[in-house]
Amino acid sequence: MNENILKLKEWIANSDNVVFFGGAGVSTESGIPDFRSVDGLYNQKWKYPPETILSHSFFERYPEEYYRFHREKLVIDGVQPNRAHLRLAELEREGKLRAVITQNIDGLHQAAGSKNVLELHGSILRAYCSRCRRPYPQEEMNKGTGLPRCSCGGIIRPDIVLYEEPLDQDIVSSAVHYIRNADVLIIGGTSLNVYPAAGLINYYRGNKLALVNLSETPYDHYADLIIHEKIGEVFSQI
């Protein structure tokens, strides 16, 4: 075990107020592609750029094209929680982890057993009518064909935050609360380039900020501990 992982393990062992903030890199070891790496969704060729497809205005204007992308690229069958998800759930059960704050929409933290999960960008496992707001079965949205519609005639949409849409302020407020009061803040699997989510870490007031990510981030110089390794491998050791 390298020095920095050992230090992180000690921080966690001595704290009952750990908060985890994670991004797409947490789920790549489960087989879900991230967005900005060489093979990520944003570097794949589509008729429209993925960032455009995943926007509110595009969904409103071209919902059929959105759903073609949604079902082909956002819905991935057979994915299971990896070592990072599982260890975070264990830390919560051990009374050490207070909250998981995630930018992911895949529901893998809950599948691993985590209870207090704040989903900044929503979840692909929930759907609702864009007109009457009635909940809708996610299986019909994710596995169906064509454009899913509610009985009222409205278009069904995933309960995710598209570009051009605001984050849920209740979730943001809860995330700020947990980060501000955390003893140990672990940030993992995120490039910290997506705002306003990335800006939440500025609320941390402690001196045990650990960054676990394969590549450098704009916040590396703020961190008290940096680990450039796969997050699943790191969490399997702590």
MDAnalysis code that builds the backbone (N, CA, C; Angstrom):
import MDAnalysis as mda
import numpy as np

u = mda.Universe.empty(714, n_residues=238, atom_resindex=np.repeat(np.arange(238), 3), trajectory=True)
u.add_TopologyAttr("name", ["N", "CA", "C"] * 238)
u.add_TopologyAttr("resid", np.arange(1, 239))
u.add_TopologyAttr("resname", ["MET", "ASN", "GLU", "ASN", "ILE", "LEU", "LYS", "LEU", "LYS", "GLU", "TRP", "ILE", "ALA", "ASN", "SER", "ASP", "ASN", "VAL", "VAL", "PHE", "PHE", "GLY", "GLY", "ALA", "GLY", "VAL", "SER", "THR", "GLU", "SER", "GLY", "ILE", "PRO", "ASP", "PHE", "ARG", "SER", "VAL", "ASP", "GLY", "LEU", "TYR", "ASN", "GLN", "LYS", "TRP", "LYS", "TYR", "PRO", "PRO", "GLU", "THR", "ILE", "LEU", "SER", "HIS", "SER", "PHE", "PHE", "GLU", "ARG", "TYR", "PRO", "GLU", "GLU", "TYR", "TYR", "ARG", "PHE", "HIS", "ARG", "GLU", "LYS", "LEU", "VAL", "ILE", "ASP", "GLY", "VAL", "GLN", "PRO", "ASN", "ARG", "ALA", "HIS", "LEU", "ARG", "LEU", "ALA", "GLU", "LEU", "GLU", "ARG", "GLU", "GLY", "LYS", "LEU", "ARG", "ALA", "VAL", "ILE", "THR", "GLN", "ASN", "ILE", "ASP", "GLY", "LEU", "HIS", "GLN", "ALA", "ALA", "GLY", "SER", "LYS", "ASN", "VAL", "LEU", "GLU", "LEU", "HIS", "GLY", "SER", "ILE", "LEU", "ARG", "ALA", "TYR", "CYS", "SER", "ARG", "CYS", "ARG", "ARG", "PRO", "TYR", "PRO", "GLN", "GLU", "GLU", "MET", "ASN", "LYS", "GLY", "THR", "GLY", "LEU", "PRO", "ARG", "CYS", "SER", "CYS", "GLY", "GLY", "ILE", "ILE", "ARG", "PRO", "ASP", "ILE", "VAL", "LEU", "TYR", "GLU", "GLU", "PRO", "LEU", "ASP", "GLN", "ASP", "ILE", "VAL", "SER", "SER", "ALA", "VAL", "HIS", "TYR", "ILE", "ARG", "ASN", "ALA", "ASP", "VAL", "LEU", "ILE", "ILE", "GLY", "GLY", "THR", "SER", "LEU", "ASN", "VAL", "TYR", "PRO", "ALA", "ALA", "GLY", "LEU", "ILE", "ASN", "TYR", "TYR", "ARG", "GLY", "ASN", "LYS", "LEU", "ALA", "LEU", "VAL", "ASN", "LEU", "SER", "GLU", "THR", "PRO", "TYR", "ASP", "HIS", "TYR", "ALA", "ASP", "LEU", "ILE", "ILE", "HIS", "GLU", "LYS", "ILE", "GLY", "GLU", "VAL", "PHE", "SER", "GLN", "ILE"])
u.atoms.positions = np.array([
    [0.842, -1.189, 0.000],
    [0.000, 0.000, 0.000],
    [0.878, 1.240, 0.000],
    [0.591, 2.169, -0.951],
    [1.453, 3.337, -0.984],
    [1.121, 4.305, 0.154],
    [2.023, 5.244, 0.349],
    [1.964, 6.180, 1.472],
    [0.652, 6.960, 1.542],
    [0.204, 7.466, 0.383],
    [-0.992, 8.306, 0.372],
    [-2.265, 7.502, 0.654],
    [-2.336, 6.269, 0.140],
    [-3.499, 5.432, 0.440],
    [-3.513, 5.084, 1.926],
    [-2.349, 4.839, 2.493],
    [-2.256, 4.549, 3.923],
    [-2.746, 5.744, 4.751],
    [-2.373, 6.949, 4.313],
    [-2.810, 8.148, 5.031],
    [-4.322, 8.309, 4.939],
    [-4.886, 8.062, 3.766],
    [-6.331, 8.159, 3.602],
    [-7.032, 7.138, 4.493],
    [-6.479, 5.953, 4.554],
    [-7.048, 4.902, 5.414],
    [-7.051, 5.355, 6.876],
    [-5.982, 6.016, 7.306],
    [-5.889, 6.511, 8.684],
    [-6.909, 7.617, 8.931],
    [-7.057, 8.531, 7.961],
    [-8.056, 9.593, 8.099],
    [-9.438, 9.008, 8.330],
    [-9.785, 8.006, 7.521],
    [-11.115, 7.393, 7.615],
    [-11.270, 6.645, 8.946],
    [-10.220, 5.944, 9.354],
    [-10.273, 5.183, 10.606],
    [-10.520, 6.087, 11.802],
    [-10.040, 7.313, 11.728],
    [-10.131, 8.242, 12.852],
    [-11.287, 9.232, 12.740],
    [-12.205, 8.990, 11.814],
    [-13.305, 9.938, 11.609],
    [-14.648, 9.221, 11.519],
    [-15.692, 9.900, 11.977],
    [-17.054, 9.420, 11.767],
    [-17.858, 10.471, 10.985],
    [-17.117, 11.311, 10.253],
    [-17.763, 12.372, 9.478],
    [-17.058, 12.514, 8.129],
    [-17.138, 11.426, 7.338],
    [-16.533, 11.396, 6.001],
    [-17.636, 11.660, 4.971],
    [-17.316, 12.459, 3.973],
    [-18.248, 12.719, 2.866],
    [-17.525, 12.400, 1.564],
    [-18.238, 11.758, 0.658],
    [-17.667, 11.407, -0.646],
    [-18.384, 12.174, -1.746],
    [-17.601, 12.769, -2.637],
    [-18.129, 13.493, -3.801],
    [-17.530, 12.847, -5.048],
    [-18.394, 12.272, -5.913],
    [-17.845, 11.518, -7.042],
    [-18.462, 11.846, -8.381],
    [-17.763, 11.408, -9.422],
    [-18.209, 11.629, -10.790],
    [-18.133, 10.368, -11.627],
    [-18.094, 10.556, -12.941],
    [-18.204, 9.445, -13.892],
    [-17.129, 8.383, -13.698],
    [-15.940, 8.791, -13.247],
    [-14.848, 7.842, -13.069],
    [-15.137, 6.771, -12.031],
    [-16.109, 7.029, -11.146],
    [-16.471, 6.023, -10.145],
    [-17.120, 4.817, -10.816],
    [-17.818, 5.047, -11.926],
    [-18.562, 3.967, -12.577],
    [-17.860, 3.353, -13.786],
    [-16.723, 3.885, -14.210],
    [-16.060, 3.324, -15.387],
    [-15.597, 1.892, -15.148],
    [-15.233, 1.573, -13.904],
    [-14.803, 0.208, -13.602],
    [-15.979, -0.773, -13.570],
    [-17.199, -0.242, -13.665],
    [-18.386, -1.085, -13.812],
    [-18.772, -1.248, -15.278],
    [-17.996, -0.616, -16.166],
    [-18.260, -0.739, -17.593],
    [-19.081, 0.388, -18.185],
    [-19.294, 1.454, -17.413],
    [-20.021, 2.610, -17.925],
    [-19.007, 3.642, -18.404],
    [-19.053, 4.040, -19.683],
    [-18.066, 4.997, -20.183],
    [-18.239, 6.367, -19.546],
    [-17.124, 7.071, -19.403],
    [-17.234, 8.443, -18.907],
    [-17.519, 9.373, -20.086],
    [-17.346, 10.661, -19.883],
    [-17.706, 11.626, -20.917],
    [-16.507, 12.227, -21.630],
    [-15.450, 12.550, -20.878],
    [-14.402, 13.379, -21.450],
    [-13.090, 12.673, -21.758],
    [-12.976, 11.384, -21.477],
    [-11.741, 10.678, -21.813],
    [-11.684, 10.438, -23.317],
    [-10.592, 9.857, -23.773],
    [-10.405, 9.629, -25.211],
    [-11.549, 8.809, -25.797],
    [-12.005, 7.808, -25.062],
    [-13.097, 6.960, -25.538],
    [-14.455, 7.367, -24.974],
    [-14.502, 8.513, -24.307],
    [-15.736, 8.951, -23.668],
    [-16.808, 9.369, -24.663],
    [-18.018, 9.538, -24.144],
    [-19.161, 9.870, -24.998],
    [-18.942, 11.150, -25.799],
    [-18.257, 12.122, -25.196],
    [-18.110, 13.409, -25.881],
    [-17.102, 13.357, -27.022],
    [-16.359, 12.273, -27.129],
    [-15.403, 12.129, -28.227],
    [-15.872, 11.134, -29.278],
    [-17.136, 10.717, -29.187],
    [-17.691, 9.814, -30.191],
    [-18.442, 10.612, -31.246],
    [-18.557, 10.041, -32.419],
    [-19.140, 10.756, -33.551],
    [-20.639, 10.499, -33.658],
    [-21.387, 11.574, -33.603],
    [-22.826, 11.514, -33.766],
    [-23.239, 12.612, -34.736],
    [-24.479, 12.545, -35.170],
    [-25.005, 13.574, -36.060],
    [-24.945, 14.942, -35.376],
    [-25.184, 14.939, -34.068],
    [-25.066, 16.150, -33.254],
    [-24.076, 15.857, -32.125],
    [-23.379, 16.860, -31.623],
    [-22.488, 16.625, -30.477],
    [-23.297, 16.136, -29.273],
    [-22.779, 15.161, -28.510],
    [-23.509, 14.663, -27.346],
    [-23.935, 15.764, -26.380],
    [-23.081, 16.787, -26.189],
    [-23.459, 17.879, -25.285],
    [-24.707, 18.596, -25.775],
    [-24.870, 18.659, -27.104],
    [-26.071, 19.274, -27.675],
    [-27.280, 18.377, -27.481],
    [-27.099, 17.077, -27.728],
    [-28.202, 16.115, -27.579],
    [-28.722, 16.105, -26.144],
    [-27.804, 16.249, -25.184],
    [-28.173, 16.180, -23.773],
    [-28.573, 17.544, -23.209],
    [-29.149, 18.371, -24.040],
    [-29.591, 19.705, -23.598],
    [-31.109, 19.786, -23.596],
    [-31.624, 20.679, -22.785],
    [-33.069, 20.869, -22.675],
    [-33.678, 21.293, -24.009],
    [-33.032, 22.242, -24.670],
    [-33.597, 22.752, -25.927],
    [-33.616, 21.669, -27.004],
    [-32.587, 20.787, -27.036],
    [-32.562, 19.712, -28.023],
    [-33.670, 18.706, -27.722],
    [-33.835, 18.357, -26.454],
    [-34.892, 17.408, -26.082],
    [-36.263, 17.940, -26.492],
    [-36.471, 19.235, -26.279],
    [-37.762, 19.832, -26.639],
    [-37.979, 19.826, -28.151],
    [-36.896, 20.034, -28.885],
    [-37.022, 20.184, -30.341],
    [-36.955, 18.860, -31.087],
    [-36.065, 17.962, -30.635],
    [-35.863, 16.691, -31.340],
    [-35.934, 15.512, -30.356],
    [-37.058, 15.278, -29.728],
    [-37.122, 14.209, -28.711],
    [-36.826, 12.820, -29.266],
    [-37.200, 12.557, -30.522],
    [-36.914, 11.233, -31.102],
    [-35.415, 11.000, -31.222],
    [-34.694, 12.033, -31.673],
    [-33.239, 11.913, -31.799],
    [-32.596, 11.765, -30.421],
    [-33.134, 12.498, -29.444],
    [-32.626, 12.357, -28.079],
    [-32.759, 10.911, -27.614],
    [-33.934, 10.310, -27.837],
    [-34.164, 8.954, -27.334],
    [-33.318, 7.912, -28.061],
    [-32.979, 8.168, -29.288],
    [-32.077, 7.253, -29.987],
    [-30.724, 7.222, -29.270],
    [-30.225, 8.387, -28.915],
    [-28.963, 8.485, -28.178],
    [-29.119, 7.907, -26.767],
    [-30.189, 8.263, -26.091],
    [-30.446, 7.836, -24.721],
    [-30.394, 6.312, -24.600],
    [-31.134, 5.629, -25.459],
    [-31.219, 4.169, -25.351],
    [-29.955, 3.474, -25.819],
    [-29.221, 4.105, -26.713],
    [-28.005, 3.457, -27.220],
    [-26.803, 3.718, -26.331],
    [-26.733, 4.900, -25.712],
    [-25.517, 5.273, -24.991],
    [-25.674, 5.451, -23.481],
    [-26.854, 5.823, -23.018],
    [-27.014, 6.044, -21.587],
    [-27.521, 4.810, -20.851],
    [-28.209, 3.935, -21.565],
    [-28.749, 2.716, -20.947],
    [-27.788, 1.560, -21.222],
    [-27.191, 1.043, -20.176],
    [-26.215, -0.039, -20.321],
    [-26.658, -1.211, -19.460],
    [-26.890, -2.347, -20.085],
    [-27.419, -3.523, -19.385],
    [-26.337, -4.257, -18.593],
    [-26.753, -4.841, -17.510],
    [-25.886, -5.752, -16.763],
    [-24.809, -5.111, -15.920],
    [-24.845, -3.798, -15.729],
    [-23.797, -3.163, -14.927],
    [-24.019, -3.445, -13.447],
    [-22.924, -3.626, -12.732],
    [-22.975, -3.921, -11.308],
    [-22.061, -2.957, -10.553],
    [-22.361, -2.690, -9.291],
    [-21.474, -1.844, -8.489],
    [-20.068, -2.429, -8.439],
    [-19.081, -1.565, -8.428],
    [-17.694, -2.029, -8.319],
    [-17.172, -1.828, -6.897],
    [-15.867, -2.040, -6.735],
    [-15.286, -2.017, -5.388],
    [-15.439, -0.669, -4.687],
    [-15.435, 0.411, -5.460],
    [-15.609, 1.733, -4.851],
    [-17.026, 1.886, -4.307],
    [-18.024, 1.554, -5.128],
    [-19.412, 1.643, -4.660],
    [-19.627, 0.790, -3.408],
    [-19.115, -0.441, -3.446],
    [-19.347, -1.379, -2.348],
    [-18.671, -0.935, -1.056],
    [-17.461, -0.425, -1.178],
    [-16.744, 0.014, 0.032],
    [-17.385, 1.270, 0.622],
    [-17.870, 2.165, -0.225],
    [-18.560, 3.353, 0.286],
    [-19.813, 2.958, 1.059],
    [-20.548, 1.980, 0.549],
    [-21.734, 1.500, 1.262],
    [-21.346, 0.894, 2.609],
    [-20.234, 0.164, 2.646],
    [-19.751, -0.414, 3.905],
    [-19.391, 0.680, 4.904],
    [-18.721, 1.728, 4.419],
    [-18.320, 2.827, 5.310],
    [-19.545, 3.523, 5.899],
    [-20.608, 3.611, 5.126],
    [-21.844, 4.186, 5.661],
    [-22.407, 3.285, 6.762],
    [-22.427, 1.971, 6.519],
    [-22.940, 1.035, 7.531],
    [-22.080, 1.029, 8.799],
    [-20.783, 1.312, 8.621],
    [-19.865, 1.358, 9.760],
    [-19.998, 2.654, 10.559],
    [-20.829, 3.581, 10.067],
    [-21.039, 4.843, 10.771],
    [-19.975, 5.886, 10.491],
    [-19.208, 5.691, 9.430],
    [-18.143, 6.633, 9.108],
    [-18.526, 7.622, 7.996],
    [-19.222, 7.127, 7.002],
    [-19.580, 7.965, 5.850],
    [-20.954, 8.583, 6.063],
    [-21.028, 9.912, 6.004],
    [-22.288, 10.610, 6.221],
    [-23.125, 10.703, 4.948],
    [-22.463, 10.901, 3.790],
    [-23.224, 11.093, 2.550],
    [-22.353, 10.805, 1.337],
    [-23.011, 10.327, 0.284],
    [-22.406, 10.235, -1.048],
    [-23.070, 11.302, -1.902],
    [-22.267, 12.172, -2.460],
    [-22.757, 13.199, -3.381],
    [-22.243, 12.816, -4.757],
    [-23.143, 12.558, -5.691],
    [-22.700, 12.036, -6.983],
    [-23.234, 12.847, -8.154],
    [-22.411, 12.927, -9.185],
    [-22.831, 13.532, -10.445],
    [-23.381, 12.465, -11.396],
    [-23.308, 11.191, -10.991],
    [-23.724, 10.087, -11.857],
    [-25.238, 9.874, -11.813],
    [-25.752, 9.286, -12.890],
    [-27.197, 9.071, -13.007],
    [-27.540, 7.580, -13.064],
    [-26.567, 6.719, -12.723],
    [-26.726, 5.283, -12.961],
    [-27.319, 4.489, -11.799],
    [-27.445, 5.085, -10.626],
    [-28.036, 4.387, -9.488],
    [-27.169, 3.313, -8.862],
    [-25.886, 3.249, -9.207],
    [-25.039, 2.166, -8.704],
    [-24.698, 2.307, -7.215],
    [-24.667, 3.522, -6.707],
    [-24.421, 3.676, -5.269],
    [-25.552, 3.036, -4.467],
    [-26.789, 3.286, -4.889],
    [-27.929, 2.665, -4.196],
    [-27.924, 1.155, -4.387],
    [-27.553, 0.693, -5.588],
    [-27.491, -0.749, -5.845],
    [-26.464, -1.419, -4.938],
    [-25.412, -0.686, -4.572],
    [-24.379, -1.235, -3.680],
    [-24.826, -1.235, -2.223],
    [-25.886, -0.480, -1.919],
    [-26.382, -0.448, -0.545],
    [-26.297, 0.893, 0.148],
    [-25.765, 1.916, -0.516],
    [-25.718, 3.247, 0.095],
    [-27.128, 3.802, 0.243],
    [-27.396, 4.440, 1.371],
    [-28.727, 4.983, 1.652],
    [-28.803, 6.486, 1.430],
    [-27.811, 7.201, 1.927],
    [-27.862, 8.669, 1.832],
    [-27.063, 9.125, 0.608],
    [-27.725, 9.091, -0.554],
    [-27.090, 9.436, -1.827],
    [-27.760, 10.694, -2.388],
    [-26.978, 11.718, -2.601],
    [-27.487, 12.964, -3.182],
    [-27.107, 12.978, -4.663],
    [-28.115, 12.845, -5.527],
    [-27.887, 12.758, -6.972],
    [-28.026, 14.151, -7.593],
    [-26.900, 14.806, -7.793],
    [-26.918, 16.177, -8.303],
    [-27.552, 16.275, -9.684],
    [-27.348, 15.248, -10.507],
    [-27.839, 15.287, -11.879],
    [-29.011, 14.334, -12.130],
    [-29.648, 13.861, -11.043],
    [-30.815, 13.006, -11.193],
    [-30.467, 11.554, -11.434],
    [-31.437, 10.802, -11.980],
    [-31.247, 9.367, -12.183],
    [-31.960, 8.892, -13.439],
    [-31.269, 8.045, -14.181],
    [-31.849, 7.433, -15.377],
    [-32.866, 6.346, -15.005],
    [-32.933, 6.020, -13.723],
    [-33.852, 4.987, -13.250],
    [-35.208, 5.559, -12.829],
    [-35.405, 6.848, -13.097],
    [-36.705, 7.477, -12.831],
    [-37.127, 8.253, -14.081],
    [-38.441, 8.340, -14.280],
    [-38.975, 9.076, -15.426],
    [-40.291, 9.730, -15.029],
    [-40.649, 10.770, -15.760],
    [-41.919, 11.443, -15.479],
    [-42.411, 12.145, -16.738],
    [-43.696, 12.497, -16.735],
    [-44.292, 13.182, -17.883],
    [-43.895, 14.655, -17.853],
    [-43.421, 15.159, -18.991],
    [-42.999, 16.561, -19.058],
    [-44.179, 17.523, -19.010],
    [-45.399, 16.992, -19.183],
    [-46.583, 17.856, -19.142],
    [-47.273, 17.806, -17.781],
    [-47.684, 16.606, -17.345],
    [-48.448, 16.512, -16.089],
    [-47.579, 16.119, -14.894],
    [-46.318, 15.795, -15.127],
    [-45.332, 15.459, -14.090],
    [-45.592, 14.112, -13.414],
    [-46.490, 13.317, -13.955],
    [-46.792, 12.011, -13.374],
    [-45.590, 11.077, -13.525],
    [-45.210, 10.327, -12.482],
    [-44.108, 9.356, -12.603],
    [-44.432, 8.315, -13.676],
    [-43.376, 7.789, -14.279],
    [-43.532, 6.853, -15.392],
    [-42.530, 5.720, -15.210],
    [-42.897, 4.474, -15.516],
    [-41.956, 3.344, -15.343],
    [-40.692, 3.526, -16.189],
    [-39.536, 3.451, -15.536],
    [-38.283, 3.660, -16.262],
    [-38.038, 2.577, -17.306],
    [-38.553, 1.354, -17.078],
    [-38.331, 0.281, -18.045],
    [-38.926, 0.630, -19.405],
    [-40.113, 1.246, -19.386],
    [-40.757, 1.607, -20.641],
    [-40.002, 2.722, -21.353],
    [-39.416, 3.618, -20.570],
    [-38.622, 4.698, -21.150],
    [-37.298, 4.164, -21.695],
    [-36.605, 3.368, -20.895],
    [-35.257, 2.933, -21.256],
    [-35.234, 1.754, -22.224],
    [-36.252, 0.905, -22.176],
    [-36.254, -0.307, -22.998],
    [-37.255, -0.262, -24.144],
    [-38.131, 0.708, -24.147],
    [-39.159, 0.771, -25.188],
    [-38.608, 1.222, -26.532],
    [-39.499, 1.431, -27.453],
    [-39.121, 1.933, -28.771],
    [-39.940, 3.179, -29.065],
    [-39.428, 3.998, -29.943],
    [-40.149, 5.207, -30.306],
    [-40.172, 6.223, -29.176],
    [-41.075, 7.148, -29.270],
    [-41.164, 8.247, -28.312],
    [-42.179, 7.899, -27.223],
    [-41.738, 7.755, -25.982],
    [-42.685, 7.406, -24.922],
    [-43.587, 8.581, -24.569],
    [-44.879, 8.291, -24.490],
    [-45.847, 9.344, -24.161],
    [-46.736, 8.911, -23.002],
    [-47.130, 9.893, -22.228],
    [-48.038, 9.700, -21.115],
    [-49.474, 9.604, -21.648],
    [-50.389, 9.117, -20.810],
    [-51.794, 9.053, -21.207],
    [-52.383, 10.438, -21.455],
    [-51.741, 11.477, -20.890],
    [-52.209, 12.844, -21.119],
    [-51.706, 13.397, -22.449],
    [-50.819, 12.644, -23.109],
    [-50.261, 13.089, -24.381],
    [-48.887, 13.718, -24.279],
    [-48.448, 13.983, -23.047],
    [-47.132, 14.589, -22.849],
    [-46.001, 13.619, -23.118],
    [-44.836, 14.159, -23.466],
    [-43.656, 13.333, -23.719],
    [-43.007, 12.957, -22.387],
    [-42.708, 11.669, -22.236],
    [-42.013, 11.197, -21.040],
    [-40.539, 11.583, -21.142],
    [-39.972, 11.989, -20.035],
    [-38.549, 12.318, -20.018],
    [-37.871, 11.692, -18.803],
    [-36.567, 11.451, -18.907],
    [-35.833, 10.914, -17.756],
    [-35.705, 11.976, -16.669],
    [-35.650, 11.523, -15.434],
    [-35.496, 12.444, -14.310],
    [-34.020, 12.776, -14.122],
    [-33.429, 13.358, -15.159],
    [-32.038, 13.794, -15.104],
    [-31.972, 15.291, -15.420],
    [-30.901, 15.913, -14.990],
    [-30.706, 17.332, -15.258],
    [-29.986, 17.465, -16.596],
    [-30.686, 17.986, -17.587],
    [-30.086, 18.216, -18.897],
    [-29.326, 19.530, -18.878],
    [-28.426, 19.703, -19.838],
    [-27.781, 21.008, -19.992],
    [-28.854, 22.071, -20.177],
    [-28.595, 23.252, -19.656],
    [-29.509, 24.409, -19.682],
    [-30.558, 24.345, -18.573],
    [-30.553, 23.270, -17.773],
    [-31.503, 23.156, -16.680],
    [-30.788, 23.356, -15.346],
    [-31.471, 23.921, -14.354],
    [-30.835, 24.132, -13.041],
    [-30.813, 22.851, -12.228],
    [-29.865, 22.779, -11.307],
    [-29.845, 21.675, -10.357],
    [-30.973, 21.854, -9.354],
    [-31.397, 20.754, -8.754],
    [-32.400, 20.798, -7.703],
    [-31.806, 21.504, -6.483],
    [-32.397, 22.609, -6.090],
    [-31.804, 23.419, -5.026],
    [-31.855, 22.747, -3.659],
    [-32.827, 21.889, -3.420],
    [-32.852, 21.166, -2.138],
    [-31.672, 20.210, -2.046],
    [-31.362, 19.541, -3.165],
    [-30.221, 18.625, -3.190],
    [-28.914, 19.394, -3.057],
    [-28.826, 20.520, -3.744],
    [-27.618, 21.355, -3.650],
    [-27.414, 21.826, -2.210],
    [-28.480, 22.274, -1.568],
    [-28.370, 22.753, -0.184],
    [-27.903, 21.642, 0.753],
    [-28.423, 20.436, 0.545],
    [-27.992, 19.301, 1.370],
    [-26.518, 18.983, 1.124],
    [-26.103, 19.022, -0.146],
    [-24.708, 18.754, -0.485],
    [-23.787, 19.781, 0.169],
    [-24.171, 21.038, 0.103],
    [-23.372, 22.105, 0.737],
    [-23.262, 21.855, 2.237],
    [-24.361, 21.475, 2.857],
    [-24.352, 21.205, 4.300],
    [-23.350, 20.106, 4.646],
    [-23.415, 18.989, 3.935],
    [-22.522, 17.873, 4.240],
    [-21.059, 18.226, 3.973],
    [-20.800, 18.900, 2.858],
    [-19.416, 19.265, 2.524],
    [-18.870, 20.272, 3.526],
    [-19.660, 21.256, 3.858],
    [-19.203, 22.308, 4.772],
    [-18.850, 21.749, 6.143],
    [-19.582, 20.721, 6.575],
    [-19.386, 20.190, 7.926],
    [-18.543, 18.926, 7.976],
    [-18.037, 18.486, 6.828],
    [-17.259, 17.249, 6.787],
    [-15.914, 17.394, 7.494],
    [-15.501, 16.315, 8.118],
    [-14.141, 16.227, 8.657],
    [-13.204, 15.823, 7.517],
    [-13.533, 14.704, 6.865],
    [-12.766, 14.216, 5.706],
    [-13.655, 14.323, 4.469],
    [-13.154, 14.983, 3.428],
    [-13.864, 15.048, 2.150],
    [-13.042, 14.309, 1.106],
    [-13.632, 13.257, 0.537],
    [-12.966, 12.480, -0.519],
    [-13.656, 12.803, -1.838],
    [-12.867, 13.248, -2.799],
    [-13.391, 13.528, -4.136],
    [-12.795, 12.492, -5.072],
    [-13.661, 11.764, -5.792],
    [-13.146, 10.683, -6.609],
    [-13.802, 10.558, -7.960],
    [-13.008, 10.203, -8.959],
    [-13.533, 9.887, -10.278],
    [-14.182, 11.047, -10.991],
    [-13.669, 12.240, -10.790],
    [-14.234, 13.404, -11.469],
    [-13.131, 14.361, -11.899],
    [-13.304, 14.929, -13.090],
    [-12.340, 15.898, -13.608],
    [-12.525, 17.270, -12.978],
    [-13.628, 17.448, -12.249],
    [-13.975, 18.727, -11.615],
    [-14.023, 19.857, -12.632],
    [-14.590, 19.557, -13.786],
    [-14.746, 20.558, -14.838],
    [-16.202, 20.914, -15.099],
    [-17.136, 20.219, -14.435],
    [-18.560, 20.453, -14.677],
    [-19.124, 21.326, -13.564],
    [-19.578, 22.500, -13.940],
    [-20.159, 23.419, -12.964],
    [-21.668, 23.507, -13.178],
    [-22.425, 23.782, -12.114],
    [-21.989, 24.240, -10.796],
    [-21.547, 23.141, -9.832],
    [-21.675, 21.866, -10.230],
    [-21.366, 20.777, -9.300],
    [-19.943, 20.876, -8.744],
    [-18.957, 21.089, -9.619],
    [-17.566, 21.103, -9.166],
    [-17.314, 22.208, -8.141],
    [-18.036, 23.303, -8.265],
    [-17.832, 24.424, -7.352],
    [-18.260, 24.138, -5.926],
    [-19.004, 23.045, -5.715],
    [-19.469, 22.731, -4.366],
    [-18.322, 22.453, -3.408],
    [-17.196, 21.973, -3.924],
    [-16.103, 21.617, -3.010],
    [-15.476, 22.861, -2.370],
    [-15.787, 24.031, -2.926],
    [-15.279, 25.264, -2.315],
    [-15.898, 25.515, -0.940],
    [-16.952, 24.790, -0.611],
    [-17.585, 24.961, 0.703],
    [-16.866, 24.174, 1.799],
    [-15.944, 23.318, 1.423],
    [-15.227, 22.522, 2.427],
    [-14.323, 23.417, 3.255],
    [-14.384, 23.241, 4.578],
    [-13.612, 24.109, 5.481],
    [-12.570, 23.343, 6.290],
    [-12.445, 22.045, 6.039],
    [-11.506, 21.238, 6.813],
    [-10.121, 21.194, 6.202],
    [-9.301, 20.285, 6.712],
    [-7.918, 20.151, 6.227],
    [-7.581, 18.704, 5.867],
    [-8.625, 17.958, 5.480],
    [-8.422, 16.576, 5.031],
    [-9.192, 16.375, 3.728],
    [-8.731, 17.050, 2.700],
    [-9.338, 16.937, 1.370],
    [-8.500, 15.987, 0.530],
    [-9.085, 14.849, 0.159],
    [-8.371, 13.845, -0.644],
    [-8.963, 13.799, -2.046],
    [-8.095, 13.861, -3.051],
    [-8.514, 13.761, -4.451],
    [-8.011, 12.442, -5.011],
    [-8.961, 11.598, -5.464],
    [-8.610, 10.303, -6.041],
    [-9.101, 10.304, -7.482],
    [-8.174, 10.447, -8.424],
    [-8.546, 10.518, -9.835],
    [-7.346, 10.120, -10.681],
    [-7.594, 9.460, -11.804],
    [-6.473, 9.024, -12.646],
    [-5.660, 10.192, -13.181],
    [-6.344, 11.280, -13.547],
    [-5.648, 12.433, -14.121],
    [-5.707, 13.625, -13.170],
    [-4.940, 14.644, -13.483],
    [-4.938, 15.860, -12.673],
    [-6.269, 16.592, -12.815],
    [-6.587, 17.390, -11.810],
    [-7.797, 18.210, -11.853],
    [-7.416, 19.660, -11.554],
    [-8.309, 20.598, -11.860],
    [-8.021, 22.005, -11.557],
    [-7.901, 22.288, -10.059],
    [-8.314, 21.313, -9.233],
    [-8.313, 21.531, -7.789],
    [-7.185, 20.795, -7.080],
    [-6.278, 20.196, -7.837],
    [-5.210, 19.426, -7.193],
    [-4.414, 20.261, -6.186],
    [-4.219, 21.542, -6.513],
    [-3.385, 22.362, -5.616],
    [-4.108, 22.722, -4.317],
    [-5.422, 22.466, -4.251],
    [-6.162, 22.690, -3.005],
    [-6.127, 21.469, -2.096],
    [-5.803, 20.308, -2.660],
    [-5.936, 19.054, -1.928],
    [-4.844, 18.865, -0.885],
    [-5.209, 18.186, 0.180],
    [-4.240, 17.820, 1.214],
    [-3.628, 16.459, 0.926],
    [-4.276, 15.716, -0.004],
    [-3.807, 14.387, -0.373],
    [-4.254, 14.108, -1.807],
    [-3.323, 13.664, -2.654],
    [-3.658, 13.378, -4.051],
    [-3.257, 11.939, -4.364],
    [-4.195, 11.189, -4.958],
    [-3.919, 9.801, -5.346],
    [-4.349, 9.640, -6.797],
    [-3.379, 9.481, -7.700],
    [-3.683, 9.309, -9.115],
    [-3.681, 7.824, -9.462],
    [-4.718, 7.131, -9.005],
    [-4.886, 5.703, -9.282],
    [-6.352, 5.401, -9.523],
    [-6.650, 4.192, -9.996],
    [-8.043, 3.798, -10.204],
    [-8.763, 3.785, -8.865],
    [-9.937, 4.358, -8.875],
    [-10.650, 4.543, -7.604],
    [-11.064, 3.221, -6.967],
    [-11.421, 2.222, -7.790],
    [-11.789, 0.923, -7.236],
    [-10.627, 0.268, -6.523],
    [-9.443, 0.408, -7.095],
    [-8.255, -0.181, -6.473],
    [-7.922, 0.515, -5.162],
    [-8.115, 1.823, -5.136],
    [-7.847, 2.571, -3.910],
    [-8.811, 2.155, -2.798],
    [-10.116, 2.108, -3.142],
    [-11.109, 1.790, -2.116],
    [-11.035, 0.347, -1.661],
    [-10.505, -0.530, -2.481],
    [-10.344, -1.916, -2.049],
    [-9.265, -2.037, -0.968],
    [-8.447, -0.983, -0.822],
    [-7.376, -1.011, 0.169],
    [-7.696, -0.223, 1.438],
    [-8.855, 0.466, 1.419],
    [-9.168, 1.262, 2.624],
    [-10.424, 0.726, 3.317],
])
